Amino acid sequence: MIRPLVVCSLTLLWTTQALSQLAASAAYDSVQRTRAAAEPLWRAKDPRGTAMLAQALRFLDRDRVRLLGQGSPYLRSRASNVWWDVALAESLRGDTTRALHAFEMVVTAGGGFDYARLMRTDTIARRWTGNPRFERVVRQLAQQRRMWRDSA
């Protein structure tokens, strides 16, 4: 009698995990599509691009999406990617305060990618080189990168 219950429980657990992975994948795809659609707009300094990025950040901040992100490193890292896009968009617009805040949010969102290197090489981002807030973010991102690499 216990065996069918165990099999049923395991099947339910597997089904729930599979559905969660599908939902996480769909959420990831949604954010990536928004980023792709927003990029030509923000690169042209069109405020609709940054509005789309803000919408993506609100989506990622929903409780259900954050919960899905706990089981999906790909979805979890999207917030850093979107904040990176916001930082570049605000840099192009010349808004120092918003650009530096967005770079700081890349750190807060967990970084995870080699953003410290990108901040030195990206033609848009590197314009802030020498700014104390920018330099602090570069150091924090380099520290995060070392922690990711060392924990692997």
MDAnalysis code that builds the backbone (N, CA, C; Angstrom):
import MDAnalysis as mda
import numpy as np

u = mda.Universe.empty(456, n_residues=152, atom_resindex=np.repeat(np.arange(152), 3), trajectory=True)
u.add_TopologyAttr("name", ["N", "CA", "C"] * 152)
u.add_TopologyAttr("resid", np.arange(1, 153))
u.add_TopologyAttr("resname", ["MET", "ILE", "ARG", "PRO", "LEU", "VAL", "VAL", "CYS", "SER", "LEU", "THR", "LEU", "LEU", "TRP", "THR", "THR", "GLN", "ALA", "LEU", "SER", "GLN", "LEU", "ALA", "ALA", "SER", "ALA", "ALA", "TYR", "ASP", "SER", "VAL", "GLN", "ARG", "THR", "ARG", "ALA", "ALA", "ALA", "GLU", "PRO", "LEU", "TRP", "ARG", "ALA", "LYS", "ASP", "PRO", "ARG", "GLY", "THR", "ALA", "MET", "LEU", "ALA", "GLN", "ALA", "LEU", "ARG", "PHE", "LEU", "ASP", "ARG", "ASP", "ARG", "VAL", "ARG", "LEU", "LEU", "GLY", "GLN", "GLY", "SER", "PRO", "TYR", "LEU", "ARG", "SER", "ARG", "ALA", "SER", "ASN", "VAL", "TRP", "TRP", "ASP", "VAL", "ALA", "LEU", "ALA", "GLU", "SER", "LEU", "ARG", "GLY", "ASP", "THR", "THR", "ARG", "ALA", "LEU", "HIS", "ALA", "PHE", "GLU", "MET", "VAL", "VAL", "THR", "ALA", "GLY", "GLY", "GLY", "PHE", "ASP", "TYR", "ALA", "ARG", "LEU", "MET", "ARG", "THR", "ASP", "THR", "ILE", "ALA", "ARG", "ARG", "TRP", "THR", "GLY", "ASN", "PRO", "ARG", "PHE", "GLU", "ARG", "VAL", "VAL", "ARG", "GLN", "LEU", "ALA", "GLN", "GLN", "ARG", "ARG", "MET", "TRP", "ARG", "ASP", "SER", "ALA"])
u.atoms.positions = np.array([
    [0.811, -1.200, 0.000],
    [0.000, 0.000, 0.000],
    [0.854, 1.264, 0.000],
    [1.978, 1.208, 0.668],
    [2.850, 2.383, 0.723],
    [3.513, 2.629, -0.621],
    [3.853, 1.578, -1.321],
    [4.545, 1.747, -2.606],
    [3.780, 2.626, -3.594],
    [2.508, 2.381, -3.851],
    [1.803, 3.254, -4.792],
    [1.792, 4.704, -4.339],
    [1.708, 4.919, -3.047],
    [1.718, 6.280, -2.515],
    [3.069, 6.946, -2.777],
    [4.158, 6.208, -2.585],
    [5.496, 6.737, -2.847],
    [5.653, 7.048, -4.329],
    [5.225, 6.149, -5.185],
    [5.319, 6.353, -6.629],
    [4.489, 7.568, -7.034],
    [3.282, 7.668, -6.481],
    [2.415, 8.798, -6.790],
    [3.052, 10.107, -6.323],
    [3.630, 10.115, -5.133],
    [4.281, 11.315, -4.600],
    [5.477, 11.717, -5.452],
    [6.272, 10.744, -5.851],
    [7.437, 11.040, -6.688],
    [7.011, 11.556, -8.058],
    [5.950, 10.974, -8.606],
    [5.439, 11.430, -9.900],
    [4.935, 12.864, -9.794],
    [4.213, 13.173, -8.721],
    [3.715, 14.524, -8.499],
    [4.872, 15.505, -8.330],
    [5.893, 15.110, -7.568],
    [7.066, 15.965, -7.373],
    [7.767, 16.219, -8.703],
    [7.971, 15.183, -9.505],
    [8.627, 15.329, -10.802],
    [7.813, 16.237, -11.716],
    [6.495, 16.031, -11.726],
    [5.619, 16.842, -12.571],
    [5.670, 18.301, -12.147],
    [5.638, 18.550, -10.850],
    [5.709, 19.918, -10.333],
    [7.036, 20.566, -10.699],
    [8.132, 19.834, -10.552],
    [9.447, 20.367, -10.918],
    [9.534, 20.642, -12.414],
    [8.997, 19.747, -13.218],
    [9.030, 19.943, -14.674],
    [8.218, 21.175, -15.066],
    [7.052, 21.347, -14.459],
    [6.233, 22.524, -14.758],
    [6.929, 23.805, -14.308],
    [7.593, 23.757, -13.168],
    [8.329, 24.931, -12.696],
    [9.455, 25.296, -13.657],
    [10.151, 24.282, -14.169],
    [11.225, 24.545, -15.126],
    [10.672, 25.131, -16.423],
    [9.529, 24.639, -16.858],
    [8.898, 25.199, -18.057],
    [8.492, 26.651, -17.823],
    [7.930, 26.927, -16.658],
    [7.519, 28.296, -16.336],
    [8.733, 29.208, -16.231],
    [9.816, 28.720, -15.626],
    [11.041, 29.514, -15.507],
    [11.616, 29.797, -16.889],
    [11.583, 28.800, -17.744],
    [12.085, 28.979, -19.105],
    [11.242, 30.006, -19.869],
    [9.932, 29.943, -19.694],
    [9.045, 30.912, -20.356],
    [9.289, 32.323, -19.822],
    [9.506, 32.451, -18.519],
    [9.782, 33.767, -17.922],
    [11.113, 34.305, -18.449],
    [12.115, 33.442, -18.519],
    [13.421, 33.821, -19.061],
    [13.270, 34.330, -20.493],
    [12.553, 33.557, -21.310],
    [12.350, 33.940, -22.716],
    [11.627, 35.281, -22.829],
    [10.661, 35.500, -21.971],
    [9.911, 36.754, -21.988],
    [10.827, 37.947, -21.714],
    [11.679, 37.814, -20.711],
    [12.599, 38.903, -20.369],
    [13.599, 39.125, -21.504],
    [14.101, 38.049, -22.078],
    [15.068, 38.187, -23.168],
    [14.438, 38.857, -24.393],
    [13.184, 38.521, -24.684],
    [12.494, 39.174, -25.807],
    [12.316, 40.672, -25.525],
    [11.975, 40.999, -24.291],
    [11.814, 42.416, -23.929],
    [13.138, 43.143, -24.063],
    [14.220, 42.548, -23.589],
    [15.539, 43.173, -23.703],
    [15.900, 43.390, -25.176],
    [15.650, 42.384, -25.992],
    [15.991, 42.488, -27.418],
    [15.182, 43.583, -28.103],
    [13.909, 43.695, -27.752],
    [13.065, 44.736, -28.354],
    [13.438, 46.117, -27.834],
    [13.880, 46.200, -26.597],
    [14.215, 47.490, -25.991],
    [15.553, 48.037, -26.488],
    [16.496, 47.165, -26.798],
    [17.856, 47.629, -27.110],
    [17.939, 48.642, -28.247],
    [17.335, 48.401, -29.398],
    [17.467, 49.426, -30.448],
    [16.843, 50.762, -30.039],
    [15.829, 50.696, -29.190],
    [15.186, 51.932, -28.738],
    [16.101, 52.713, -27.797],
    [16.621, 52.024, -26.741],
    [17.475, 52.773, -25.812],
    [18.784, 53.200, -26.457],
    [19.280, 52.419, -27.412],
    [20.503, 52.848, -28.111],
    [20.252, 54.129, -28.926],
    [19.005, 54.303, -29.360],
    [18.626, 55.525, -30.084],
    [18.160, 56.627, -29.115],
    [18.343, 56.384, -27.823],
    [17.955, 57.321, -26.755],
    [16.446, 57.560, -26.702],
    [15.711, 56.575, -27.167],
    [14.252, 56.628, -27.125],
    [13.803, 56.165, -25.742],
    [13.071, 56.982, -24.993],
    [12.657, 56.609, -23.632],
    [11.769, 55.361, -23.571],
    [11.183, 54.964, -24.695],
    [10.388, 53.733, -24.687],
    [11.262, 52.516, -24.373],
    [12.535, 52.574, -24.753],
    [13.441, 51.458, -24.460],
    [13.668, 51.290, -22.971],
    [13.929, 52.383, -22.278],
    [14.138, 52.284, -20.825],
    [12.826, 51.936, -20.121],
    [11.698, 52.367, -20.669],
    [10.400, 51.995, -20.089],
    [10.183, 50.486, -20.204],
    [10.604, 49.908, -21.319],
    [10.486, 48.457, -21.489],
    [11.380, 47.718, -20.508],
    [12.574, 48.255, -20.278],
    [13.475, 47.629, -19.306],
    [12.889, 47.713, -17.902],
    [12.276, 48.844, -17.566],
    [11.633, 48.993, -16.258],
    [10.507, 47.965, -16.112],
    [9.777, 47.740, -17.185],
    [8.707, 46.741, -17.165],
    [9.293, 45.345, -16.918],
    [10.413, 45.034, -17.543],
    [11.066, 43.739, -17.337],
    [11.510, 43.580, -15.889],
    [12.033, 44.653, -15.295],
    [12.451, 44.589, -13.897],
    [11.258, 44.371, -12.966],
    [10.135, 45.026, -13.254],
    [8.927, 44.802, -12.437],
    [8.463, 43.353, -12.559],
    [8.529, 42.807, -13.768],
    [8.160, 41.410, -13.988],
    [9.058, 40.490, -13.162],
    [10.359, 40.732, -13.213],
    [11.306, 39.895, -12.468],
    [11.133, 40.013, -10.959],
    [10.554, 41.111, -10.510],
    [10.368, 41.335, -9.073],
    [9.070, 40.732, -8.540],
    [8.249, 40.183, -9.407],
    [7.025, 39.529, -8.943],
    [7.384, 38.319, -8.088],
    [6.608, 38.078, -7.054],
    [6.889, 36.969, -6.136],
    [7.023, 35.637, -6.871],
    [6.095, 35.358, -7.760],
    [6.114, 34.064, -8.474],
    [7.362, 33.929, -9.345],
    [7.763, 34.993, -9.989],
    [8.941, 34.938, -10.855],
    [10.204, 34.794, -10.012],
    [10.267, 35.523, -8.898],
    [11.429, 35.367, -8.000],
    [11.517, 33.941, -7.474],
    [10.370, 33.353, -7.154],
    [10.343, 31.971, -6.684],
    [10.844, 31.024, -7.774],
    [10.405, 31.237, -8.997],
    [10.890, 30.416, -10.109],
    [12.397, 30.588, -10.286],
    [12.891, 31.808, -10.070],
    [14.313, 32.080, -10.219],
    [15.184, 31.331, -9.228],
    [14.607, 30.941, -8.097],
    [15.391, 30.185, -7.112],
    [15.834, 28.840, -7.669],
    [15.049, 28.290, -8.593],
    [15.408, 27.006, -9.187],
    [16.018, 27.122, -10.570],
    [16.230, 28.344, -11.025],
    [16.761, 28.538, -12.372],
    [17.829, 29.634, -12.363],
    [19.096, 29.246, -12.416],
    [20.148, 30.271, -12.416],
    [20.056, 31.198, -13.630],
    [19.515, 30.696, -14.728],
    [19.388, 31.524, -15.930],
    [18.365, 32.636, -15.712],
    [17.234, 32.291, -15.135],
    [16.216, 33.301, -14.845],
    [16.702, 34.244, -13.752],
    [17.337, 33.693, -12.733],
    [17.818, 34.501, -11.603],
    [18.812, 35.580, -12.066],
    [19.605, 35.281, -13.074],
    [20.621, 36.246, -13.517],
    [20.070, 37.320, -14.454],
    [18.819, 37.206, -14.866],
    [18.265, 38.203, -15.796],
    [18.215, 39.594, -15.178],
    [17.971, 39.724, -13.894],
    [17.897, 41.057, -13.287],
    [19.217, 41.803, -13.476],
    [20.338, 41.121, -13.283],
    [21.639, 41.762, -13.517],
    [21.760, 42.229, -14.962],
    [21.315, 41.381, -15.882],
    [21.396, 41.730, -17.303],
    [20.543, 42.944, -17.631],
    [19.341, 42.997, -17.078],
    [18.461, 44.126, -17.358],
    [19.025, 45.399, -16.730],
    [19.540, 45.301, -15.508],
    [20.148, 46.488, -14.889],
    [21.357, 46.968, -15.701],
    [22.118, 46.033, -16.271],
    [23.242, 46.409, -17.137],
    [22.734, 47.224, -18.324],
    [21.649, 46.737, -18.937],
    [21.064, 47.461, -20.067],
    [20.610, 48.859, -19.639],
    [19.990, 48.956, -18.462],
    [19.542, 50.263, -17.949],
    [20.748, 51.182, -17.754],
    [21.829, 50.648, -17.198],
    [23.029, 51.456, -16.977],
    [23.567, 52.008, -18.293],
    [23.601, 51.168, -19.310],
    [24.089, 51.636, -20.606],
    [23.142, 52.664, -21.216],
    [21.841, 52.399, -21.101],
    [20.851, 53.337, -21.649],
    [20.961, 54.702, -20.986],
    [21.072, 54.710, -19.662],
    [21.178, 55.983, -18.944],
    [22.525, 56.663, -19.224],
    [23.551, 55.869, -19.450],
    [24.857, 56.437, -19.825],
    [24.743, 57.166, -21.159],
    [24.089, 56.528, -22.112],
    [23.909, 57.168, -23.419],
    [23.115, 58.460, -23.312],
    [22.146, 58.474, -22.417],
    [21.331, 59.666, -22.224],
    [22.089, 60.731, -21.435],
    [23.237, 60.356, -20.846],
    [24.037, 61.316, -20.097],
    [23.565, 61.539, -18.675],
    [22.723, 60.650, -18.154],
    [22.213, 60.790, -16.788],
    [23.140, 60.045, -15.829],
    [24.103, 60.779, -15.282],
    [25.117, 60.195, -14.409],
    [24.499, 59.483, -13.216],
    [23.584, 60.134, -12.537],
    [22.991, 59.570, -11.323],
    [22.282, 58.252, -11.612],
    [21.455, 58.235, -12.629],
    [20.718, 57.006, -12.949],
    [21.635, 55.914, -13.481],
    [22.612, 56.295, -14.276],
    [23.544, 55.299, -14.822],
    [24.325, 54.625, -13.699],
    [24.869, 55.409, -12.796],
    [25.663, 54.837, -11.706],
    [24.786, 54.024, -10.759],
    [23.563, 54.490, -10.528],
    [22.629, 53.700, -9.708],
    [22.371, 52.343, -10.366],
    [22.165, 52.334, -11.666],
    [21.907, 51.077, -12.372],
    [23.121, 50.152, -12.306],
    [24.321, 50.702, -12.437],
    [25.526, 49.871, -12.279],
    [25.567, 49.269, -10.875],
    [25.214, 50.065, -9.868],
    [25.182, 49.550, -8.490],
    [24.138, 48.443, -8.342],
    [23.039, 48.560, -9.076],
    [22.002, 47.529, -9.017],
    [22.452, 46.227, -9.683],
    [23.389, 46.309, -10.620],
    [23.964, 45.078, -11.184],
    [24.613, 44.282, -10.055],
    [25.315, 44.986, -9.169],
    [25.947, 44.332, -8.017],
    [24.872, 43.760, -7.099],
    [23.890, 44.580, -6.760],
    [22.827, 44.156, -5.851],
    [22.082, 42.939, -6.390],
    [21.884, 42.899, -7.694],
    [21.165, 41.783, -8.316],
    [22.019, 40.518, -8.389],
    [23.285, 40.628, -8.056],
    [24.117, 39.436, -7.984],
    [25.184, 39.307, -9.035],
    [25.250, 40.242, -9.960],
    [26.302, 40.175, -10.983],
    [26.278, 38.829, -11.674],
    [27.286, 38.009, -11.398],
    [27.322, 36.656, -11.935],
    [28.078, 36.526, -13.239],
    [28.142, 37.575, -13.998],
    [28.858, 37.557, -15.272],
    [30.113, 38.393, -15.076],
    [30.958, 38.460, -16.066],
    [32.209, 39.207, -15.946],
    [31.971, 40.695, -16.218],
    [31.076, 41.292, -15.452],
    [30.742, 42.702, -15.654],
    [31.901, 43.636, -15.325],
    [32.760, 43.257, -14.387],
    [33.899, 44.119, -14.049],
    [34.765, 44.344, -15.293],
    [35.006, 43.289, -16.046],
    [35.782, 43.418, -17.279],
    [35.016, 44.254, -18.304],
    [33.716, 43.989, -18.430],
    [32.909, 44.742, -19.386],
    [32.883, 46.228, -19.062],
    [32.886, 46.552, -17.780],
    [32.845, 47.965, -17.403],
    [34.112, 48.694, -17.843],
    [35.178, 47.956, -18.010],
    [36.440, 48.554, -18.468],
    [36.550, 48.578, -19.991],
    [35.826, 47.666, -20.666],
    [36.004, 47.540, -22.113],
    [34.822, 48.039, -22.932],
    [33.634, 48.040, -22.369],
    [32.459, 48.477, -23.120],
    [32.586, 49.963, -23.435],
    [32.367, 50.310, -24.685],
    [32.562, 51.708, -25.111],
    [31.602, 52.677, -24.438],
    [30.445, 52.192, -24.038],
    [29.496, 53.067, -23.340],
    [29.843, 53.144, -21.854],
    [30.060, 51.991, -21.235],
    [30.282, 51.941, -19.782],
    [31.578, 52.613, -19.354],
    [32.622, 52.438, -20.121],
    [33.929, 52.920, -19.669],
    [34.051, 54.439, -19.590],
    [33.057, 55.151, -20.084],
    [33.099, 56.620, -19.974],
    [33.085, 57.081, -18.525],
    [32.662, 56.177, -17.604],
    [32.585, 56.546, -16.186],
    [33.876, 56.209, -15.435],
    [34.874, 55.668, -16.139],
    [36.149, 55.329, -15.503],
    [36.682, 56.545, -14.747],
    [37.096, 56.299, -13.526],
    [37.609, 57.374, -12.678],
    [36.568, 57.914, -11.711],
    [35.297, 57.724, -12.011],
    [34.247, 58.144, -11.090],
    [34.291, 57.217, -9.878],
    [34.350, 57.750, -8.655],
    [34.480, 56.891, -7.466],
    [33.368, 55.839, -7.335],
    [32.139, 56.192, -7.651],
    [31.042, 55.208, -7.565],
    [31.245, 54.098, -8.590],
    [31.647, 54.464, -9.780],
    [31.910, 53.492, -10.838],
    [33.037, 52.553, -10.415],
    [34.115, 53.117, -9.909],
    [35.271, 52.307, -9.504],
    [34.903, 51.355, -8.363],
    [34.043, 51.799, -7.442],
    [33.594, 50.928, -6.350],
    [32.794, 49.753, -6.926],
    [31.931, 50.033, -7.893],
    [31.137, 48.967, -8.518],
    [32.051, 47.969, -9.230],
    [33.048, 48.467, -9.935],
    [33.990, 47.568, -10.623],
    [34.653, 46.642, -9.605],
    [35.094, 47.201, -8.480],
    [35.734, 46.367, -7.439],
    [34.756, 45.334, -6.881],
    [33.515, 45.749, -6.625],
    [32.514, 44.825, -6.080],
    [32.197, 43.712, -7.069],
    [32.081, 44.052, -8.332],
    [31.792, 43.039, -9.345],
    [32.968, 42.074, -9.524],
    [34.186, 42.599, -9.444],
    [35.356, 41.731, -9.532],
    [35.382, 40.759, -8.343],
    [35.008, 41.256, -7.168],
    [34.935, 40.406, -5.975],
    [33.869, 39.320, -6.162],
    [32.700, 39.702, -6.670],
    [31.655, 38.712, -6.921],
    [32.131, 37.659, -7.917],
    [32.806, 38.096, -8.946],
    [33.299, 37.170, -9.969],
    [34.278, 36.173, -9.369],
    [35.174, 36.661, -8.506],
    [36.121, 35.767, -7.851],
    [35.382, 34.748, -6.972],
    [34.353, 35.204, -6.272],
    [33.580, 34.301, -5.414],
    [32.878, 33.250, -6.257],
    [32.294, 33.633, -7.403],
    [31.653, 32.668, -8.294],
    [32.676, 31.648, -8.793],
    [33.828, 32.159, -9.221],
    [34.847, 31.279, -9.801],
    [35.413, 30.334, -8.730],
    [35.666, 30.857, -7.538],
    [36.243, 30.052, -6.475],
    [35.273, 29.010, -5.913],
    [33.977, 29.280, -6.035],
    [32.995, 28.334, -5.501],
    [32.673, 27.211, -6.472],
    [33.147, 27.333, -7.707],
    [32.837, 26.304, -8.722],
    [33.679, 25.076, -8.564],
])
